Amino acid sequence: AQSVTQPDIHITVSEGASLELRCNYSYGATPYLFWYVQSPGQGLQLLLKYFSGDTLVQGIKGFEAEFKRSQSSFNLRKPSVHWSDAAEYFCAVAYTGTASKLTFGTGTRLQVTL
Amino acid sequence: DADVTQTPRNRITKTGKRIMLECSQTKGHDRMYWYRQDPGLGLRLIYYSFDVKDINKGEISDGYSVSRQAQAKFSLSLESAIPNQTALYFCATSGTTDTQYFGPGTRLTVL
């Protein structure tokens, strides 16, 4: 069965600092990979996704993620964090060929200090 | 206007009561989903539907039922609510791009 691990429950960074949120998955084939963000009181918004091709994917709000097959990872990065990035971030994985059944990680809550 | 809407947004109910959560979408997607979110557990899939005649159980379907009234509408029912069903419930849709789009959520409290 597929699974997703987000090892960091909570991360605090200073505004303007760089950010990396970790995501590891367990699945035998190449998965579809997603990062979603949930702002307080809001639903989930898609930041970016990886299906195939270039392993470095660009998303909205200045985020990017890199798929590393050898490490079974799909870490989310941002060069300079803004206070408005404070939210909870979820990594998700789905079977190749059908992204209809997502398995989510437990989330990483990002706090940004001014 | 939001593409995926959920009603109600907040609901408080008592143990043993029947409750229905509704989801509507204007994206024209065939696939619809219901998830629940609990602190520290992420989102877990309750039910999903690939079209009006195709409904499937997800990871945690016990205690829940669903109805796909039309392509655009997918309802989640709790026949007899219990306190451990207190959670944040999300509806989502997806189309040919395999990307899921989420509604704003329904916060359900069962006393």
gemmi code that builds the backbone of each chain (N, CA, C; Angstrom):
import gemmi

chains = {
    "A": [
        ("ALA", (0.842, -1.197, 0.000), (0.000, 0.000, 0.000), (0.874, 1.244, 0.000)),
        ("GLN", (0.359, 2.242, -0.663), (1.115, 3.479, -0.716), (1.006, 4.216, 0.608)),
        ("SER", (2.053, 4.944, 0.956), (2.027, 5.751, 2.167), (2.877, 6.989, 1.950)),
        ("VAL", (2.615, 7.982, 2.756), (3.318, 9.255, 2.667), (3.759, 9.660, 4.066)),
        ("THR", (4.994, 10.086, 4.187), (5.529, 10.525, 5.473), (5.988, 11.970, 5.373)),
        ("GLN", (5.475, 12.774, 6.264), (5.968, 14.135, 6.429), (6.579, 14.179, 7.833)),
        ("PRO", (7.884, 14.103, 7.927), (8.503, 13.899, 9.234), (8.437, 15.092, 10.163)),
        ("ASP", (8.224, 16.271, 9.625), (8.181, 17.482, 10.441), (6.740, 17.887, 10.701)),
        ("ILE", (6.325, 17.817, 11.962), (4.961, 18.207, 12.300), (4.808, 19.720, 12.279)),
        ("HIS", (5.862, 20.405, 12.757), (5.792, 21.851, 12.905), (7.153, 22.435, 12.587)),
        ("ILE", (7.176, 23.492, 11.779), (8.415, 24.193, 11.435), (8.201, 25.680, 11.607)),
        ("THR", (9.208, 26.338, 12.166), (9.177, 27.796, 12.312), (10.360, 28.389, 11.556)),
        ("VAL", (10.074, 29.356, 10.705), (11.133, 30.052, 9.974), (10.892, 31.552, 10.067)),
        ("SER", (11.953, 32.300, 9.874), (11.849, 33.754, 9.869), (11.454, 34.227, 8.487)),
        ("GLU", (10.710, 35.301, 8.442), (10.335, 35.873, 7.152), (11.595, 36.218, 6.368)),
        ("GLY", (11.604, 35.833, 5.093), (12.763, 36.071, 4.245), (13.725, 34.904, 4.187)),
        ("ALA", (13.608, 33.979, 5.126), (14.476, 32.794, 5.126), (13.958, 31.781, 4.119)),
        ("SER", (14.845, 30.853, 3.780), (14.444, 29.791, 2.860), (13.686, 28.696, 3.611)),
        ("LEU", (12.951, 27.907, 2.837), (12.105, 26.879, 3.429), (12.262, 25.583, 2.649)),
        ("GLU", (12.309, 24.479, 3.382), (12.203, 23.177, 2.748), (11.333, 22.284, 3.628)),
        ("LEU", (10.267, 21.757, 3.051), (9.377, 20.832, 3.741), (9.581, 19.447, 3.127)),
        ("ARG", (9.760, 18.481, 3.992), (10.111, 17.147, 3.521), (8.890, 16.261, 3.315)),
        ("CYS", (9.007, 15.400, 2.308), (7.957, 14.436, 2.000), (8.626, 13.186, 1.435)),
        ("ASN", (8.338, 12.050, 2.045), (8.805, 10.770, 1.532), (7.613, 9.867, 1.283)),
        ("TYR", (7.675, 9.067, 0.243), (6.554, 8.205, -0.079), (7.046, 6.768, -0.203)),
        ("SER", (6.107, 5.875, -0.076), (6.391, 4.462, -0.225), (5.457, 3.911, -1.287)),
        ("TYR", (6.048, 3.551, -2.415), (5.242, 3.018, -3.505), (6.184, 2.384, -4.518)),
        ("GLY", (5.806, 1.283, -5.090), (6.715, 0.537, -5.946), (6.992, 1.154, -7.296)),
        ("ALA", (6.059, 1.892, -7.834), (6.242, 2.490, -9.155), (6.308, 4.011, -9.006)),
        ("THR", (6.435, 4.688, -10.098), (6.468, 6.146, -10.062), (5.080, 6.676, -9.765)),
        ("PRO", (4.951, 7.423, -8.724), (3.625, 7.918, -8.336), (3.318, 9.274, -8.943)),
        ("TYR", (2.079, 9.674, -8.807), (1.718, 11.061, -8.999), (1.905, 11.730, -7.635)),
        ("LEU", (2.500, 12.899, -7.600), (2.826, 13.574, -6.355), (2.260, 14.981, -6.342)),
        ("PHE", (1.776, 15.382, -5.181), (1.116, 16.677, -5.049), (1.544, 17.340, -3.748)),
        ("TRP", (1.522, 18.666, -3.751), (1.588, 19.452, -2.537), (0.366, 20.379, -2.504)),
        ("TYR", (-0.313, 20.334, -1.356), (-1.449, 21.222, -1.122), (-1.146, 22.099, 0.087)),
        ("VAL", (-1.770, 23.275, 0.126), (-1.648, 24.169, 1.271), (-3.037, 24.450, 1.824)),
        ("GLN", (-3.115, 24.491, 3.140), (-4.378, 24.799, 3.807), (-4.159, 25.973, 4.751)),
        ("SER", (-4.717, 27.103, 4.407), (-4.651, 28.260, 5.292), (-5.711, 28.111, 6.374)),
        ("PRO", (-5.534, 28.766, 7.498), (-6.482, 28.617, 8.608), (-7.926, 28.866, 8.183)),
        ("GLY", (-8.790, 27.900, 8.475), (-10.202, 28.035, 8.148), (-10.545, 27.868, 6.685)),
        ("GLN", (-9.583, 27.441, 5.910), (-9.809, 27.318, 4.471), (-9.708, 25.860, 4.019)),
        ("GLY", (-10.128, 25.641, 2.772), (-9.941, 24.337, 2.155), (-8.516, 24.173, 1.671)),
        ("LEU", (-8.278, 23.106, 0.921), (-6.940, 22.830, 0.413), (-6.772, 23.420, -0.983)),
        ("GLN", (-5.630, 24.040, -1.191), (-5.319, 24.627, -2.484), (-4.095, 23.919, -3.063)),
        ("LEU", (-4.160, 23.537, -4.312), (-3.038, 22.863, -4.949), (-1.894, 23.832, -5.194)),
        ("LEU", (-0.701, 23.483, -4.714), (0.494, 24.293, -4.965), (1.199, 23.844, -6.229)),
        ("LEU", (1.374, 22.544, -6.371), (2.057, 21.988, -7.536), (1.849, 20.488, -7.580)),
        ("LYS", (2.221, 19.900, -8.725), (2.055, 18.464, -8.903), (3.140, 17.935, -9.821)),
        ("TYR", (3.453, 16.667, -9.668), (4.395, 15.991, -10.529), (3.730, 14.730, -11.058)),
        ("PHE", (3.702, 14.620, -12.402), (3.182, 13.402, -13.027), (4.300, 12.676, -13.753)),
        ("SER", (5.121, 13.420, -14.481), (6.228, 12.839, -15.234), (7.071, 13.985, -15.762)),
        ("GLY", (8.204, 13.636, -16.414), (9.021, 14.650, -17.055), (10.027, 15.280, -16.113)),
        ("ASP", (10.235, 16.567, -16.277), (11.217, 17.306, -15.488), (10.962, 17.100, -14.002)),
        ("THR", (11.987, 16.702, -13.284), (11.800, 16.371, -11.870), (11.711, 17.595, -10.977)),
        ("LEU", (12.023, 18.753, -11.478), (11.864, 19.999, -10.721), (10.613, 20.691, -11.252)),
        ("VAL", (9.630, 20.826, -10.388), (8.364, 21.416, -10.814), (8.133, 22.742, -10.107)),
        ("GLN", (7.600, 23.669, -10.856), (7.287, 24.980, -10.318), (5.803, 25.059, -10.008)),
        ("GLY", (5.486, 25.739, -8.931), (4.087, 25.885, -8.553), (3.703, 27.341, -8.365)),
        ("ILE", (2.593, 27.515, -7.708), (2.108, 28.864, -7.443), (2.787, 29.438, -6.212)),
        ("LYS", (2.695, 30.736, -6.043), (3.197, 31.439, -4.866), (4.700, 31.286, -4.683)),
        ("GLY", (5.443, 30.997, -5.738), (6.891, 30.920, -5.657), (7.436, 29.605, -5.133)),
        ("PHE", (6.593, 28.593, -4.970), (7.037, 27.294, -4.491), (7.535, 26.411, -5.638)),
        ("GLU", (8.453, 25.515, -5.287), (8.914, 24.505, -6.214), (9.135, 23.206, -5.445)),
        ("ALA", (9.170, 22.091, -6.152), (9.427, 20.807, -5.521), (10.251, 19.955, -6.468)),
        ("GLU", (11.051, 19.092, -5.894), (11.922, 18.242, -6.688), (11.636, 16.779, -6.385)),
        ("PHE", (11.357, 16.003, -7.418), (11.130, 14.579, -7.301), (12.482, 13.869, -7.394)),
        ("LYS", (12.806, 13.103, -6.375), (14.045, 12.324, -6.362), (13.669, 10.861, -6.187)),
        ("ARG", (13.721, 10.143, -7.277), (13.304, 8.739, -7.267), (14.175, 7.911, -6.334)),
        ("SER", (15.481, 8.179, -6.338), (16.420, 7.377, -5.543), (16.165, 7.528, -4.044)),
        ("GLN", (15.597, 8.663, -3.659), (15.318, 8.915, -2.245), (13.839, 8.813, -1.914)),
        ("SER", (13.016, 8.479, -2.911), (11.557, 8.433, -2.725), (11.066, 9.693, -2.033)),
        ("SER", (11.527, 10.824, -2.551), (11.178, 12.081, -1.893), (10.603, 13.083, -2.884)),
        ("PHE", (9.881, 14.017, -2.331), (9.277, 15.101, -3.123), (9.199, 16.304, -2.196)),
        ("ASN", (10.337, 16.935, -1.942), (10.430, 18.027, -0.976), (9.999, 19.347, -1.592)),
        ("LEU", (9.316, 20.116, -0.807), (8.809, 21.429, -1.223), (9.779, 22.514, -0.764)),
        ("ARG", (10.055, 23.479, -1.620), (11.012, 24.541, -1.284), (10.475, 25.900, -1.680)),
        ("LYS", (10.984, 26.901, -0.962), (10.733, 28.294, -1.329), (11.942, 29.094, -0.908)),
        ("PRO", (12.487, 29.922, -1.772), (13.727, 30.634, -1.461), (13.567, 31.675, -0.362)),
        ("SER", (12.419, 32.324, -0.300), (12.225, 33.410, 0.654), (10.768, 33.384, 1.121)),
        ("VAL", (10.592, 33.061, 2.376), (9.244, 32.889, 2.919), (8.620, 34.233, 3.293)),
        ("HIS", (7.343, 34.350, 3.032), (6.569, 35.551, 3.396), (5.655, 35.193, 4.554)),
        ("TRP", (5.284, 36.196, 5.349), (4.434, 35.909, 6.517), (3.133, 35.235, 6.093)),
        ("SER", (2.654, 35.541, 4.878), (1.392, 34.965, 4.420), (1.509, 33.481, 4.063)),
        ("ASP", (2.735, 32.952, 4.097), (2.913, 31.520, 3.822), (2.593, 30.656, 5.035)),
        ("ALA", (2.371, 31.254, 6.177), (2.024, 30.498, 7.372), (0.734, 29.726, 7.125)),
        ("ALA", (0.817, 28.414, 7.232), (-0.314, 27.544, 6.882), (0.098, 26.107, 7.188)),
        ("GLU", (-0.787, 25.177, 6.838), (-0.430, 23.761, 6.935), (-0.251, 23.218, 5.523)),
        ("TYR", (0.785, 22.426, 5.348), (1.145, 21.921, 4.037), (1.033, 20.394, 4.027)),
        ("PHE", (0.382, 19.889, 2.990), (0.167, 18.465, 2.863), (0.779, 17.941, 1.574)),
        ("CYS", (1.518, 16.859, 1.712), (2.014, 16.110, 0.579), (1.041, 14.964, 0.323)),
        ("ALA", (0.820, 14.629, -0.945), (-0.098, 13.543, -1.270), (0.453, 12.738, -2.439)),
        ("VAL", (0.089, 11.478, -2.492), (0.570, 10.578, -3.538), (-0.591, 9.766, -4.069)),
        ("ALA", (-0.512, 9.391, -5.351), (-1.542, 8.558, -5.966), (-0.871, 7.582, -6.921)),
        ("TYR", (-1.576, 6.519, -7.211), (-1.074, 5.532, -8.153), (-0.898, 6.150, -9.534)),
        ("THR", (0.178, 5.783, -10.209), (0.370, 6.198, -11.591), (-0.777, 5.651, -12.429)),
        ("GLY", (-1.301, 6.489, -13.268), (-2.390, 6.053, -14.146), (-3.745, 6.476, -13.633)),
        ("THR", (-3.859, 6.655, -12.354), (-5.097, 7.190, -11.813), (-4.781, 7.966, -10.555)),
        ("ALA", (-4.926, 9.258, -10.647), (-4.658, 10.085, -9.466), (-5.921, 10.250, -8.653)),
        ("SER", (-6.867, 9.352, -8.850), (-8.151, 9.545, -8.209), (-8.170, 9.115, -6.752)),
        ("LYS", (-7.204, 8.358, -6.303), (-7.185, 7.965, -4.901), (-5.914, 8.513, -4.285)),
        ("LEU", (-6.063, 9.619, -3.609), (-4.929, 10.271, -2.985), (-4.707, 9.732, -1.587)),
        ("THR", (-3.447, 9.539, -1.248), (-3.065, 9.275, 0.137), (-2.294, 10.487, 0.623)),
        ("PHE", (-2.746, 11.049, 1.723), (-2.143, 12.270, 2.248), (-1.174, 11.965, 3.378)),
        ("GLY", (-0.153, 12.802, 3.470), (0.661, 12.810, 4.665), (-0.086, 13.509, 5.789)),
        ("THR", (0.524, 13.503, 6.957), (-0.145, 14.062, 8.136), (-0.010, 15.568, 8.248)),
        ("GLY", (0.770, 16.154, 7.350), (0.849, 17.603, 7.309), (2.016, 18.183, 8.089)),
        ("THR", (2.475, 19.352, 7.645), (3.485, 20.140, 8.360), (2.927, 21.538, 8.537)),
        ("ARG", (2.881, 21.967, 9.773), (2.394, 23.320, 10.048), (3.573, 24.283, 10.028)),
        ("LEU", (3.477, 25.300, 9.207), (4.538, 26.302, 9.062), (4.164, 27.570, 9.816)),
        ("GLN", (5.037, 27.969, 10.689), (4.892, 29.253, 11.374), (5.989, 30.188, 10.870)),
        ("VAL", (5.639, 31.425, 10.594), (6.590, 32.412, 10.094), (6.721, 33.535, 11.106)),
        ("THR", (7.931, 33.769, 11.549), (8.171, 34.857, 12.506), (8.689, 36.088, 11.782)),
        ("LEU", (8.280, 37.241, 12.292), (8.654, 38.495, 11.628), (9.984, 39.031, 12.144)),
    ],
    "B": [
        ("ASP", (-17.674, 33.089, -8.039), (-18.363, 32.017, -7.314), (-17.439, 30.804, -7.177)),
        ("ALA", (-17.522, 30.135, -6.035), (-16.680, 28.975, -5.792), (-17.080, 27.836, -6.705)),
        ("ASP", (-16.082, 27.059, -7.140), (-16.347, 25.923, -8.015), (-16.899, 24.726, -7.253)),
        ("VAL", (-16.459, 24.563, -5.998), (-16.911, 23.456, -5.164), (-17.475, 24.056, -3.872)),
        ("THR", (-18.739, 23.827, -3.631), (-19.375, 24.381, -2.444), (-19.851, 23.266, -1.528)),
        ("GLN", (-19.831, 23.541, -0.237), (-20.268, 22.580, 0.754), (-21.248, 23.242, 1.709)),
        ("THR", (-22.308, 22.528, 2.030), (-23.270, 23.019, 3.008), (-23.638, 21.914, 3.979)),
        ("PRO", (-23.822, 22.251, 5.260), (-23.501, 23.533, 5.875), (-22.000, 23.713, 6.054)),
        ("ARG", (-21.548, 24.865, 6.469), (-20.129, 25.079, 6.758), (-19.796, 24.671, 8.178)),
        ("ASN", (-20.751, 24.797, 9.041), (-20.585, 24.365, 10.427), (-21.874, 23.703, 10.889)),
        ("ARG", (-21.701, 22.626, 11.694), (-22.895, 21.950, 12.189), (-22.571, 21.314, 13.525)),
        ("ILE", (-23.461, 21.540, 14.459), (-23.361, 20.879, 15.757), (-24.587, 19.989, 15.888)),
        ("THR", (-24.372, 18.740, 16.249), (-25.481, 17.816, 16.363), (-25.271, 16.927, 17.587)),
        ("LYS", (-26.252, 16.108, 17.874), (-26.173, 15.243, 19.048), (-25.990, 13.789, 18.637)),
        ("THR", (-25.427, 13.024, 19.528), (-25.228, 11.602, 19.293), (-26.547, 10.936, 18.920)),
        ("GLY", (-26.491, 10.104, 17.874), (-27.668, 9.375, 17.422), (-28.466, 10.057, 16.334)),
        ("LYS", (-28.207, 11.313, 16.081), (-28.940, 12.049, 15.058), (-28.415, 11.690, 13.664)),
        ("ARG", (-29.317, 11.777, 12.680), (-28.925, 11.610, 11.286), (-28.568, 12.974, 10.736)),
        ("ILE", (-27.481, 13.027, 9.985), (-27.053, 14.297, 9.414), (-26.553, 14.085, 7.998)),
        ("MET", (-26.800, 15.062, 7.156), (-26.345, 15.005, 5.772), (-25.489, 16.231, 5.463)),
        ("LEU", (-24.372, 15.983, 4.845), (-23.505, 17.051, 4.349), (-23.592, 17.039, 2.829)),
        ("GLU", (-23.705, 18.220, 2.251), (-23.906, 18.294, 0.814), (-22.734, 18.965, 0.109)),
        ("CYS", (-22.502, 18.532, -1.099), (-21.437, 19.073, -1.930), (-21.964, 19.286, -3.337)),
        ("SER", (-21.683, 20.455, -3.877), (-22.048, 20.760, -5.265), (-20.840, 21.323, -5.984)),
        ("GLN", (-20.762, 21.042, -7.283), (-19.625, 21.554, -8.049), (-20.092, 22.060, -9.408)),
        ("THR", (-19.415, 23.079, -9.882), (-19.729, 23.665, -11.185), (-18.573, 23.458, -12.162)),
        ("LYS", (-17.668, 22.563, -11.836), (-16.486, 22.343, -12.674), (-16.760, 21.336, -13.795)),
        ("GLY", (-17.896, 20.670, -13.754), (-18.186, 19.682, -14.786), (-17.397, 18.391, -14.642)),
        ("HIS", (-16.857, 18.154, -13.465), (-16.062, 16.950, -13.240), (-16.943, 15.739, -12.987)),
        ("ASP", (-16.443, 14.571, -13.426), (-17.170, 13.329, -13.173), (-16.869, 12.762, -11.787)),
        ("ARG", (-15.666, 12.976, -11.295), (-15.227, 12.313, -10.074), (-15.415, 13.213, -8.868)),
        ("MET", (-15.967, 12.639, -7.814), (-16.167, 13.383, -6.580), (-15.761, 12.528, -5.394)),
        ("TYR", (-15.360, 13.196, -4.301), (-14.765, 12.514, -3.155), (-15.247, 13.152, -1.866)),
        ("TRP", (-15.255, 12.348, -0.800), (-15.441, 12.855, 0.545), (-14.261, 12.414, 1.419)),
        ("TYR", (-13.678, 13.394, 2.136), (-12.583, 13.147, 3.062), (-12.977, 13.679, 4.443)),
        ("ARG", (-12.337, 13.125, 5.452), (-12.375, 13.764, 6.767), (-10.954, 14.094, 7.199)),
        ("GLN", (-10.845, 15.205, 7.920), (-9.555, 15.648, 8.424), (-9.603, 15.692, 9.937)),
        ("ASP", (-8.664, 15.022, 10.562), (-8.502, 15.044, 12.011), (-7.108, 15.547, 12.334)),
        ("PRO", (-6.948, 16.303, 13.389), (-5.620, 16.832, 13.740), (-4.590, 15.722, 13.853)),
        ("GLY", (-3.455, 15.915, 13.180), (-2.377, 14.944, 13.257), (-2.539, 13.730, 12.371)),
        ("LEU", (-3.681, 13.638, 11.687), (-3.919, 12.462, 10.841), (-4.015, 12.805, 9.360)),
        ("GLY", (-3.973, 14.047, 9.007), (-4.121, 14.417, 7.606), (-5.536, 14.175, 7.136)),
        ("LEU", (-5.696, 13.963, 5.841), (-7.009, 13.688, 5.264), (-7.115, 12.212, 4.928)),
        ("ARG", (-8.271, 11.658, 5.231), (-8.527, 10.261, 4.915), (-9.793, 10.147, 4.069)),
        ("LEU", (-9.728, 9.271, 3.072), (-10.808, 9.134, 2.100), (-11.953, 8.303, 2.674)),
        ("ILE", (-13.163, 8.846, 2.576), (-14.342, 8.144, 3.088), (-15.037, 7.379, 1.954)),
        ("TYR", (-15.426, 8.102, 0.919), (-16.067, 7.528, -0.265), (-15.619, 8.312, -1.480)),
        ("TYR", (-15.715, 7.657, -2.647), (-15.473, 8.355, -3.880), (-16.377, 7.813, -4.970)),
        ("SER", (-16.598, 8.644, -5.975), (-17.536, 8.315, -7.049), (-16.940, 8.758, -8.370)),
        ("PHE", (-16.848, 7.847, -9.330), (-16.280, 8.189, -10.626), (-17.346, 8.680, -11.601)),
        ("ASP", (-18.583, 8.286, -11.360), (-19.708, 8.871, -12.076), (-20.967, 8.557, -11.277)),
        ("VAL", (-22.106, 8.938, -11.778), (-23.345, 8.832, -11.023), (-23.650, 7.398, -10.597)),
        ("LYS", (-23.235, 6.430, -11.400), (-23.567, 5.033, -11.101), (-22.405, 4.261, -10.480)),
        ("ASP", (-21.344, 4.949, -10.159), (-20.142, 4.293, -9.645), (-19.728, 4.921, -8.329)),
        ("ILE", (-19.979, 4.211, -7.243), (-19.640, 4.706, -5.906), (-18.792, 3.649, -5.227)),
        ("ASN", (-17.740, 4.099, -4.561), (-16.771, 3.188, -3.968), (-16.433, 3.598, -2.554)),
        ("LYS", (-16.172, 2.603, -1.717), (-15.738, 2.883, -0.354), (-14.278, 3.286, -0.346)),
        ("GLY", (-13.972, 4.174, 0.553), (-12.589, 4.571, 0.759), (-12.004, 3.898, 1.976)),
        ("GLU", (-11.046, 4.563, 2.559), (-10.291, 4.002, 3.682), (-11.113, 3.837, 4.954)),
        ("ILE", (-12.060, 4.774, 5.176), (-12.777, 4.802, 6.453), (-14.276, 4.992, 6.240)),
        ("SER", (-14.932, 4.086, 5.550), (-16.333, 4.266, 5.185), (-17.326, 3.828, 6.266)),
        ("ASP", (-16.884, 3.074, 7.261), (-17.817, 2.599, 8.282), (-18.496, 3.762, 8.990)),
        ("GLY", (-19.835, 3.683, 9.088), (-20.597, 4.722, 9.760), (-21.055, 5.842, 8.842)),
        ("TYR", (-20.678, 5.748, 7.577), (-21.030, 6.770, 6.585), (-21.732, 6.136, 5.386)),
        ("SER", (-22.528, 6.924, 4.691), (-23.088, 6.515, 3.411), (-23.094, 7.736, 2.503)),
        ("VAL", (-23.211, 7.503, 1.207), (-23.192, 8.607, 0.255), (-24.286, 8.426, -0.776)),
        ("SER", (-24.576, 9.522, -1.447), (-25.544, 9.527, -2.544), (-25.037, 10.460, -3.618)),
        ("ARG", (-25.020, 9.973, -4.867), (-24.615, 10.827, -5.987), (-25.884, 11.132, -6.780)),
        ("GLN", (-26.458, 12.269, -6.444), (-27.776, 12.604, -6.999), (-27.699, 13.042, -8.457)),
        ("ALA", (-26.553, 13.569, -8.830), (-26.338, 14.063, -10.188), (-24.839, 14.210, -10.359)),
        ("GLN", (-24.420, 14.515, -11.584), (-22.988, 14.686, -11.788), (-22.419, 15.738, -10.848)),
        ("ALA", (-23.214, 16.755, -10.563), (-22.707, 17.896, -9.812), (-22.925, 17.790, -8.305)),
        ("LYS", (-23.598, 16.756, -7.830), (-23.967, 16.712, -6.416), (-23.594, 15.366, -5.784)),
        ("PHE", (-22.976, 15.462, -4.603), (-22.500, 14.269, -3.908), (-22.695, 14.530, -2.431)),
        ("SER", (-23.559, 13.741, -1.779), (-23.899, 13.972, -0.381), (-23.339, 12.880, 0.503)),
        ("LEU", (-22.950, 13.274, 1.688), (-22.424, 12.353, 2.694), (-23.390, 12.330, 3.860)),
        ("SER", (-23.779, 11.129, 4.304), (-24.697, 10.998, 5.423), (-24.065, 10.231, 6.565)),
        ("LEU", (-24.408, 10.687, 7.756), (-24.078, 9.957, 8.966), (-25.421, 9.507, 9.519)),
        ("GLU", (-25.694, 8.209, 9.449), (-27.022, 7.699, 9.811), (-27.309, 7.872, 11.297)),
        ("SER", (-26.296, 7.663, 12.109), (-26.437, 7.816, 13.554), (-25.114, 8.366, 14.075)),
        ("ALA", (-25.051, 9.666, 14.181), (-23.777, 10.311, 14.492), (-23.257, 9.918, 15.874)),
        ("ILE", (-21.934, 9.803, 15.962), (-21.268, 9.514, 17.228), (-20.142, 10.529, 17.428)),
        ("PRO", (-19.733, 10.755, 18.685), (-18.735, 11.810, 18.953), (-17.430, 11.659, 18.189)),
        ("ASN", (-16.969, 10.431, 17.914), (-15.684, 10.331, 17.207), (-15.807, 10.615, 15.716)),
        ("GLN", (-16.989, 11.019, 15.273), (-17.147, 11.535, 13.912), (-17.015, 13.063, 13.869)),
        ("THR", (-16.732, 13.643, 15.002), (-16.405, 15.063, 15.036), (-15.116, 15.291, 14.253)),
        ("ALA", (-15.189, 16.114, 13.221), (-14.047, 16.308, 12.334), (-14.368, 17.419, 11.341)),
        ("LEU", (-13.398, 17.711, 10.514), (-13.566, 18.622, 9.385), (-13.732, 17.760, 8.134)),
        ("TYR", (-14.809, 17.975, 7.402), (-15.114, 17.150, 6.237), (-14.928, 17.972, 4.958)),
        ("PHE", (-14.231, 17.362, 4.006), (-13.987, 18.024, 2.731), (-14.554, 17.207, 1.583)),
        ("CYS", (-15.132, 17.918, 0.648), (-15.525, 17.364, -0.628), (-14.483, 17.788, -1.657)),
        ("ALA", (-14.235, 16.947, -2.640), (-13.304, 17.286, -3.706), (-13.829, 16.744, -5.028)),
        ("THR", (-13.346, 17.315, -6.111), (-13.709, 16.841, -7.452), (-12.455, 16.729, -8.303)),
        ("SER", (-12.520, 15.895, -9.315), (-11.421, 15.849, -10.281), (-11.967, 15.469, -11.644)),
        ("GLY", (-11.221, 15.899, -12.655), (-11.608, 15.607, -14.033), (-10.493, 14.885, -14.748)),
        ("THR", (-10.312, 15.185, -15.982), (-9.338, 14.446, -16.794), (-7.889, 14.775, -16.424)),
        ("THR", (-7.657, 15.863, -15.734), (-6.275, 16.210, -15.378), (-5.813, 15.494, -14.131)),
        ("ASP", (-6.713, 14.740, -13.492), (-6.364, 13.988, -12.290), (-5.948, 14.868, -11.119)),
        ("THR", (-6.259, 16.112, -11.157), (-6.000, 16.999, -10.025), (-7.290, 17.195, -9.249)),
        ("GLN", (-7.222, 17.041, -7.941), (-8.424, 17.191, -7.126), (-8.543, 18.631, -6.621)),
        ("TYR", (-9.761, 19.144, -6.686), (-10.082, 20.496, -6.236), (-11.021, 20.373, -5.046)),
        ("PHE", (-10.673, 21.078, -3.972), (-11.376, 20.892, -2.712), (-12.357, 22.018, -2.424)),
        ("GLY", (-13.426, 21.645, -1.734), (-14.349, 22.630, -1.211), (-13.798, 23.248, 0.067)),
        ("PRO", (-14.549, 24.187, 0.667), (-14.058, 24.914, 1.840), (-14.162, 24.127, 3.140)),
        ("GLY", (-14.861, 23.008, 3.117), (-14.958, 22.175, 4.307), (-16.210, 22.420, 5.130)),
        ("THR", (-16.608, 21.389, 5.876), (-17.706, 21.463, 6.847), (-17.161, 21.013, 8.182)),
        ("ARG", (-17.289, 21.895, 9.166), (-16.851, 21.509, 10.516), (-18.033, 20.908, 11.252)),
        ("LEU", (-17.931, 19.629, 11.570), (-19.003, 18.897, 12.248), (-18.599, 18.565, 13.673)),
        ("THR", (-19.481, 18.893, 14.597), (-19.286, 18.549, 16.003), (-20.443, 17.680, 16.447)),
        ("VAL", (-20.110, 16.515, 16.994), (-21.136, 15.605, 17.515), (-20.995, 15.553, 19.037)),
        ("LEU", (-22.047, 15.994, 19.705), (-22.006, 16.067, 21.171), (-22.507, 14.780, 21.801)),
    ],
}
model = gemmi.Model(1)
for chain_id, residues in chains.items():
    chain = gemmi.Chain(chain_id)
    for i, (resn, *xyz) in enumerate(residues, 1):
        res = gemmi.Residue()
        res.name, res.seqid = resn, gemmi.SeqId(i, " ")
        for name, pos in zip(("N", "CA", "C"), xyz):
            atom = gemmi.Atom()
            atom.name, atom.element = name, gemmi.Element(name[0])
            atom.pos, atom.b_iso = gemmi.Position(*pos), 0.0
            res.add_atom(atom)
        chain.add_residue(res)
    model.add_chain(chain)
structure = gemmi.Structure()
structure.add_model(model)
structure.setup_entities()
